Structure formats: structure tokens, C-alpha cells
Amino acid sequence: MNENIVKRNGLLSEKVIKGLESRNMSGYYAKDKEEALKLALELIDEGSSVTMGGCMSAHEIGLVEALKKGNYSFIDRDEYEDKRKAMLMAYDADVYLASANAMTEDGVLVNIDGNSNRVSAIAQGPKKVVFIVGMNKVCSDLDAAMKRARNVAAPINAQRFGLNTPCSKLGTCMDCKSPDTICCQFLITRYSRHEGRIHVILVGEDLGF
């Protein structure tokens, strides 16, 4: 990665972390995927029950593989015939892994969901939520973050899942009410009432969508 981008990411992360701390959330900066993996494992106690939604960033830093191989109880919904049962188990998990569709420079997290299992678990349930967020998802303000979530993350995810939505064909949000829409629930996390519950690892590389 270009050294100027690396420098910029490091400097911007300081502002984002201060914003998170002002919102009763914990922020960390990892310069690359390897450092992000190390940080994530430090936040997850051995023996913990761990699960996640469709967090590509956790896969990209090698966290999912490490949890499956390590001394953890990893709840992999793909291994369950009854997906709903696996999703419901998330609410009582020790740790929930997530990313953000976008976030602001002052620490507000934005997520959009179709089935809503992911945003509901982020909002309430698991004892700890660990976010893995590439610096490519940091936006100037809430309006820019919402636009990124709807016009970048949602179309790519719709294409990834092979959904028949206007955005999957046009590459941008059409504010649709398609039966396949994944823009059903919008979660804006601007503050955590529970100190020590939400942890955000910012990664100085492009991750996820």
C-alpha cells in the first residue's frame, strides 16, 4: 500500500478512536491484517462462545479460521440445517463478530440488514461485540456513511448473494421495495450504554465491502 495512504490511515484512526471512546466504545488500530488478528484474539477469551453474521472482514484477517482451530466454541451457522436456531444462539453468545457497512470519522457505526439477525445482535444480546472495520469504510459524516452503506455495500452484497434487486443490476441504490431487498433494517450505533461491550478494531487496509 502507498506510504501516504498508510500515514493517512494511521492519523485518521486516532480521530475515529477518540470518537468511539466518547461514545463509550473501545477503539484500536491495526496497521494490517496480521496485527488485526492478534488484537482480535486478545479480545476473545479462550473457551468463549463466538458467532457472527456475514462478516467478510473476519474471514479476511484469518479470524474465523483461528477460532475454529483454537480453544473456542465457534457457532458456525453454515453447519446448521436449522439456520434460525443458529441465529438465535447468537443472542446468548459471549462474543459476536461483526463489521460495519460504513462508519463516521467521529465513531458512529452504520449497518444495513435483510434478515435483521446481524443488526439485532449488534444492538442487544451477546456480551461482547467485536467489530473488524477496514479504513476504507470510514466516511466524513453520517450522511456520507449512509450513502456508502446503501450505494456501495448493499449492491455488492446483493450481487454476492445473487439477489434480484435493482441495485444488483445497476450498481447503485434505487430505494427499492423488491422482495429480495436486503435494506430492511438500518442500525445506527451512536453510543453504547454498556461499557466494555463494543470493541472496534480499525484496520489500515481495505477489508470487506
Backbone hydrogen bonds in HBPLUS format (Angstrom, degrees):
<---DONOR---> <-ACCEPTOR-->    atom                        ^
c    i                          cat <-CA-CA->   ^        H-A-AA   ^      H-
h    n   atom  resd res      DA  || num        DHA   H-A  angle D-A-AA Bond
n    s   type  num  typ     dist DA aas  dist angle  dist       angle   num
A0005-ILE N   A0002-ASN O   3.02 MM   3  5.35 125.8  2.32 105.3 119.0     1
A0006-VAL N   A0002-ASN O   3.04 MM   4  6.40 157.4  2.09 153.0 160.1     2
A0007-LYS N   A0003-GLU O   2.98 MM   4  6.17 157.6  2.03 141.4 147.0     3
A0008-ARG N   A0004-ASN O   2.93 MM   4  6.08 160.9  1.97 140.8 146.6     4
A0009-ASN N   A0005-ILE O   2.84 MM   4  6.03 163.0  1.87 153.2 157.3     5
A0010-GLY N   A0006-VAL O   3.08 MM   4  6.29 160.4  2.12 147.9 152.8     6
A0011-LEU N   A0007-LYS O   3.04 MM   4  6.30 161.0  2.08 153.1 157.8     7
A0012-LEU N   A0008-ARG O   2.87 MM   4  6.02 167.1  1.88 156.9 160.8     8
A0013-SER N   A0009-ASN O   2.89 MM   4  5.94 151.8  1.97 145.1 152.8     9
A0014-GLU N   A0011-LEU O   3.21 MM   3  5.51 134.4  2.43 101.5 112.5    10
A0015-LYS N   A0012-LEU O   3.04 MM   3  5.34 123.0  2.37 104.8 118.2    11
A0016-VAL N   A0012-LEU O   3.07 MM   4  6.44 160.8  2.11 153.7 159.5    12
A0017-ILE N   A0013-SER O   2.86 MM   4  6.00 163.4  1.89 152.9 156.8    13
A0018-LYS N   A0014-GLU O   3.15 MM   4  6.31 156.1  2.20 140.6 146.6    14
A0019-GLY N   A0015-LYS O   3.03 MM   4  6.29 152.9  2.10 145.3 152.9    15
A0020-LEU N   A0016-VAL O   2.89 MM   4  6.23 154.1  1.95 151.0 158.2    16
A0021-GLU N   A0017-ILE O   2.92 MM   4  6.16 163.1  1.95 151.1 155.3    17
A0022-SER N   A0018-LYS O   3.04 MM   4  6.25 146.6  2.16 142.9 151.4    18
A0023-ARG N   A0020-LEU O   2.89 MM   3  5.09 146.1  2.01 103.8 114.9    19
A0025-MET N   A0020-LEU O   2.97 MM   5  5.04 158.5  2.01 141.1 140.1    20
A0024-ASN N   A0021-GLU O   3.21 MM   3  5.13 157.6  2.27 109.7 108.4    21
A0192-SER N   A0023-ARG O   3.01 MM 169  6.31 155.0  2.07 158.0 164.0    22
A0026-SER N   A0198-ILE O   2.99 MM 172  6.34 172.3  2.00 160.5 160.0    23
A0200-VAL N   A0026-SER O   2.75 MM 174  6.12 161.9  1.78 160.3 166.5    24
A0028-TYR N   A0200-VAL O   2.92 MM 172  6.25 143.3  2.06 164.9 163.3    25
A0202-LEU N   A0028-TYR O   2.85 MM 174  5.98 171.8  1.86 152.4 151.4    26
A0030-ALA N   A0202-LEU O   2.80 MM 172  6.10 162.8  1.83 169.4 175.5    27
A0204-GLY N   A0030-ALA O   2.84 MM 174  6.23 157.0  1.89 159.1 166.2    28
A0036-ALA N   A0032-ASP O   3.01 MM   4  6.23 150.4  2.10 146.5 155.8    29
A0037-LEU N   A0033-LYS O   2.90 MM   4  6.16 153.9  1.97 151.4 157.1    30
A0038-LYS N   A0034-GLU O   3.19 MM   4  6.46 160.3  2.23 145.0 149.7    31
A0039-LEU N   A0035-GLU O   3.02 MM   4  6.26 161.4  2.05 148.9 153.6    32
A0040-ALA N   A0036-ALA O   2.93 MM   4  6.10 161.8  1.96 150.6 155.6    33
A0041-LEU N   A0037-LEU O   3.04 MM   4  6.24 164.9  2.07 153.9 157.0    34
A0042-GLU N   A0038-LYS O   3.13 MM   4  6.34 140.8  2.29 140.5 151.1    35
A0042-GLU N   A0039-LEU O   3.15 MM   3  5.12 124.7  2.47  93.4 107.8    36
A0043-LEU N   A0039-LEU O   3.22 MM   4  6.54 130.6  2.47 139.9 152.3    37
A0043-LEU N   A0040-ALA O   3.02 MM   3  5.20 137.2  2.21 100.3 112.5    38
A0044-ILE N   A0041-LEU O   3.34 MM   3  5.12 150.2  2.44  93.3 101.7    39
A0048-SER N   A0045-ASP O   3.14 MM   3  5.69 150.6  2.23 137.2 138.0    40
A0047-GLY N   A0071-ASN O   2.63 MM  24  5.62 152.4  1.70 158.6 162.8    41
A0073-SER N   A0048-SER O   2.90 MM  25  5.99 171.7  1.90 149.2 151.0    42
A0094-ASP N   A0049-SER O   3.07 MM  45  5.16 126.4  2.37 122.0 136.8    43
A0095-VAL N   A0049-SER O   3.01 MM  46  6.35 153.8  2.08 161.6 166.8    44
A0050-VAL N   A0073-SER O   2.86 MM  23  6.05 158.8  1.90 141.4 145.7    45
A0075-ILE N   A0050-VAL O   2.78 MM  25  6.05 166.5  1.79 165.3 170.1    46
A0051-THR N   A0095-VAL O   3.10 MM  44  6.60 152.3  2.18 154.8 162.8    47
A0097-LEU N   A0051-THR O   2.87 MM  46  6.24 161.2  1.91 152.8 158.7    48
A0059-HIS N   A0056-MET O   3.05 MM   3  5.18 121.7  2.40  98.8 113.5    49
A0060-GLU N   A0056-MET O   2.91 MM   4  6.21 156.4  1.97 151.6 159.1    50
A0061-ILE N   A0057-SER O   3.14 MM   4  6.38 144.8  2.27 147.8 153.9    51
A0063-LEU N   A0058-ALA O   2.95 MM   5  5.28 131.7  2.19 167.3 172.7    52
A0062-GLY N   A0059-HIS O   3.01 MM   3  5.18 152.9  2.08 105.9 114.5    53
A0066-ALA N   A0062-GLY O   3.16 MM   4  6.28 156.6  2.21 143.3 150.0    54
A0067-LEU N   A0063-LEU O   2.93 MM   4  6.15 154.8  1.99 152.7 159.0    55
A0068-LYS N   A0064-VAL O   3.01 MM   4  6.24 156.2  2.07 150.8 157.2    56
A0069-LYS N   A0065-GLU O   3.09 MM   4  6.27 146.4  2.20 144.1 152.8    57
A0070-GLY N   A0066-ALA O   2.91 MM   4  5.90 132.6  2.14 138.2 150.9    58
A0079-GLU N   A0076-ASP O   2.93 MM   3  5.63 160.8  1.97 120.8 127.0    59
A0080-TYR N   A0077-ARG O   3.12 MM   3  5.25 164.5  2.14 108.0 112.3    60
A0086-ALA N   A0082-ASP O   3.34 MM   4  6.75 157.1  2.40 148.0 153.7    61
A0087-MET N   A0083-LYS O   2.91 MM   4  6.20 155.1  1.97 151.7 159.1    62
A0088-LEU N   A0084-ARG O   2.93 MM   4  6.17 157.0  1.98 152.1 157.7    63
A0089-MET N   A0085-LYS O   3.10 MM   4  6.34 141.8  2.25 142.3 152.2    64
A0090-ALA N   A0087-MET O   3.10 MM   3  5.44 146.5  2.22 103.7 113.4    65
A0091-TYR N   A0088-LEU O   3.24 MM   3  5.84 147.2  2.35 113.0 119.2    66
A0092-ASP N   A0089-MET O   3.27 MM   3  5.78 154.5  2.34 111.2 117.9    67
A0093-ALA N   A0090-ALA O   3.11 MM   3  5.08 167.5  2.13 108.3 111.1    68
A0127-LYS N   A0093-ALA O   3.16 MM  34  6.71 155.0  2.22 155.9 160.2    69
A0128-LYS N   A0094-ASP O   2.97 MM  34  6.09 127.9  2.24 134.3 149.6    70
A0096-TYR N   A0128-LYS O   2.79 MM  32  6.24 150.7  1.88 151.9 161.9    71
A0130-VAL N   A0096-TYR O   2.88 MM  34  6.21 159.3  1.92 158.2 165.1    72
A0098-ALA N   A0130-VAL O   3.00 MM  32  6.19 156.4  2.06 149.3 147.8    73
A0132-ILE N   A0098-ALA O   2.85 MM  34  6.39 145.8  1.96 149.6 159.0    74
A0101-ASN N   A0110-VAL O   3.04 MM   9  5.91 135.4  2.24 150.8 163.9    75
A0102-ALA N   A0110-VAL O   3.27 MM   8  5.21 141.1  2.43 147.8 145.4    76
A0110-VAL N   A0102-ALA O   2.85 MM   8  5.21 159.0  1.89 161.6 154.7    77
A0103-MET N   A0137-LYS O   3.00 MM  34  6.17 147.3  2.11 154.1 148.0    78
A0139-CYS N   A0103-MET O   2.69 MM  36  5.94 163.3  1.71 162.8 168.9    79
A0104-THR N   A0108-VAL O   2.84 MM   4  5.17 151.9  1.92 143.0 152.5    80
A0107-GLY N   A0104-THR O   3.08 MM   3  5.33 157.6  2.13 115.4 114.1    81
A0105-GLU N   A0139-CYS O   2.90 MM  34  5.99 120.0  2.27 164.5 178.1    82
A0109-LEU N   A0189-THR O   3.07 MM  80  5.01 163.4  2.10 139.7 139.6    83
A0189-THR N   A0109-LEU O   2.84 MM  80  5.01 160.6  1.88 148.1 153.3    84
A0111-ASN N   A0187-LEU O   2.94 MM  76  5.16 155.5  2.00 149.5 156.2    85
A0187-LEU N   A0111-ASN O   2.76 MM  76  5.16 172.7  1.76 162.5 164.4    86
A0113-ASP N   A0185-GLN O   2.91 MM  72  5.24 151.2  1.99 148.9 156.8    87
A0184-CYS N   A0113-ASP O   2.99 MM  71  5.87 146.1  2.11 136.2 146.6    88
A0185-GLN N   A0113-ASP O   3.02 MM  72  5.24 160.1  2.06 149.7 153.8    89
A0120-SER N   A0116-SER O   3.10 MM   4  5.98 154.0  2.17 140.5 148.1    90
A0121-ALA N   A0117-ASN O   3.15 MM   4  6.14 150.0  2.24 135.0 142.3    91
A0122-ILE N   A0118-ARG O   3.03 MM   4  6.29 152.4  2.11 149.5 157.5    92
A0123-ALA N   A0119-VAL O   3.04 MM   4  6.16 154.9  2.11 140.6 147.1    93
A0124-GLN N   A0120-SER O   3.00 MM   4  6.16 156.0  2.05 146.0 151.7    94
A0129-VAL N   A0197-ARG O   2.77 MM  68  5.98 169.1  1.78 155.9 156.6    95
A0199-HIS N   A0129-VAL O   2.89 MM  70  6.18 164.3  1.91 169.9 174.8    96
A0131-PHE N   A0199-HIS O   2.74 MM  68  6.08 171.5  1.75 167.1 168.8    97
A0201-ILE N   A0131-PHE O   2.84 MM  70  5.92 175.3  1.84 150.0 151.4    98
A0133-VAL N   A0201-ILE O   2.92 MM  68  6.10 176.6  1.92 162.1 162.5    99
A0203-VAL N   A0133-VAL O   2.87 MM  70  5.99 155.7  1.93 144.8 146.2   100
A0137-LYS N   A0134-GLY O   3.02 MM   3  5.87 170.4  2.03 125.7 128.3   101
A0135-MET N   A0203-VAL O   2.88 MM  68  5.81 145.3  2.01 172.2 160.9   102
A0138-VAL N   A0135-MET O   3.27 MM   3  5.44 169.3  2.28 108.7 111.8   103
A0145-ALA N   A0141-ASP O   2.93 MM   4  6.19 151.8  2.01 149.1 158.3   104
A0146-MET N   A0142-LEU O   2.89 MM   4  6.08 159.5  1.93 152.6 156.8   105
A0147-LYS N   A0143-ASP O   3.06 MM   4  6.28 155.9  2.12 144.1 150.8   106
A0148-ARG N   A0144-ALA O   2.93 MM   4  6.16 151.7  2.01 143.9 151.6   107
A0149-ALA N   A0145-ALA O   2.94 MM   4  6.16 165.8  1.96 151.7 155.2   108
A0150-ARG N   A0146-MET O   3.01 MM   4  6.18 157.8  2.06 147.8 153.3   109
A0151-ASN N   A0147-LYS O   2.81 MM   4  5.70 156.4  1.87 147.4 154.4   110
A0152-VAL N   A0148-ARG O   2.84 MM   4  5.15 145.6  1.96 141.1 144.1   111
A0153-ALA N   A0148-ARG O   3.16 MM   5  6.58 155.2  2.22 150.0 157.5   112
A0154-ALA N   A0149-ALA O   2.99 MM   5  6.12 151.0  2.08 148.3 156.7   113
A0156-ILE N   A0152-VAL O   3.35 MM   4  6.39 163.3  2.38 147.5 152.4   114
A0157-ASN N   A0153-ALA O   2.96 MM   4  6.13 162.4  1.99 156.2 161.5   115
A0158-ALA N   A0154-ALA O   2.86 MM   4  6.02 156.7  1.91 154.2 161.1   116
A0159-GLN N   A0155-PRO O   2.96 MM   4  6.18 154.1  2.03 145.6 152.1   117
A0160-ARG N   A0156-ILE O   2.84 MM   4  6.07 153.2  1.91 144.8 153.2   118
A0161-PHE N   A0157-ASN O   2.98 MM   4  6.17 148.9  2.08 147.3 153.6   119
A0163-LEU N   A0158-ALA O   2.91 MM   5  5.19 170.3  1.92 159.6 158.4   120
A0162-GLY N   A0159-GLN O   3.09 MM   3  4.97 155.0  2.15  99.7 107.4   121
A0168-SER N   A0165-THR O   3.14 MM   3  5.36 132.0  2.38 102.6 114.9   122
A0169-LYS N   A0166-PRO O   3.04 MM   3  5.34 141.5  2.19 104.2 115.3   123
A0170-LEU N   A0166-PRO O   2.84 MM   4  6.03 153.1  1.92 155.3 164.3   124
A0171-GLY N   A0167-CYS O   2.71 MM   4  4.86 143.8  1.84 127.5 134.8   125
A0181-THR N   A0178-SER O   2.99 MM   3  5.15 166.8  2.01 113.0 117.0   126
A0197-ARG N   A0194-HIS O   3.18 MM   3  5.75 152.1  2.27 139.7 137.9   127
